């Protein structure tokens, strides 16, 4: 079935029979109040038809735990379990298993809960219209990957497995029209846990004063300079970020050296670059923490300003993307639209003490029996 002129390429006929579309889903605002985004189907499908593949990676629930360090009066340190990562709300699991499946396909993680039972469906005004299953075709999931489903030593799944291979399929449980939102039954245990959380939850102290970063971004027309922040600081959970691409820090710094100069720079030298817009400028990979140093009015434009900022490093950068800490990197003529108010890590309302955490439940017929190692 390979294209003779392009070895390794599949023919159109083969793809039509064996392939699975990745573009059937689109993200939009969910019709469930306060649910955020949801997954919607772009075209109509019939009952029993496969909507999208859902590749998954096995992981341990233990790896998703969050611990807080505590120092005793005698100086000895200990770790206290604080809860689970936000990722726990998006993985597939089973109440009797220490293993979860992490989906990494596009849009599928946005599918919201819709119960299958009539009573629960009436309460939420939505009903499940999709389900998950393992593929019947060995083309999509070979026998070597299927063997993982029969492993009783679940520790091997996330320590010895060298490649991806596990894949679920999203299947329509009824005819679905184009533009409909998709709902998956998260299971009875999830439903009970959610209702219990809603009934017992109460707002934390000072929650009435909290506003997320995007609210501050809309309300703050002029970004404050470092000097102004000494008198009028932002809330504790807010810091400024700036869009500026640094693909290779060493090359970028060398490009900005004055031509014809071979003298060695002093350790405290400063690199200054003028901000220029580009097609990929506002991609989130280019968003870095920054300090606003100066604000200058734009000539003949009322209430319009340009900023001089110092670009900083952030967590997760590769070594060649990190700017040297000994050499300030200053960008001038930065517009306000390139400066964002950002939330410090673990400070959003999703990370409040007592925030809801529970995996999406897979039914017994789908979740492997061999992985059910918790009584």
Secondary structure, 3 states (H helix, E strand, C coil): CEECCEEEEECHHHHHHHCCCCCCEEEEECCCCCCCEEEEECCCECCCCEEEEEEEEEEEHHHHEEEEEEECCCCCEEEEEEEECHHHHHCEECCCCCEEEEECCCCHHHCEECCCCHHHHHHHCCCCCEEEEECCCCCCCCHHHHHHHHCCCHHHHHCCCCCCCCEEEEEECCCECCCCECEECCCHHHHHHHHHHHHHCCCCCCHHHCCCHHHHHHHCCCCCCHHHHCCCCCCCCEEEEEECCCCCHHHHHHHCCCCCCCCCCCCCCCEEEECCCCCCCCCHHHEEEEEEEEEEECCCCCCCEEEEEEECCCCCCCHHHCCCCCCCEEEEEEEHHHEEEEECCCCCHHHCCCCCCCCEECCCCCCCHHHCCCC
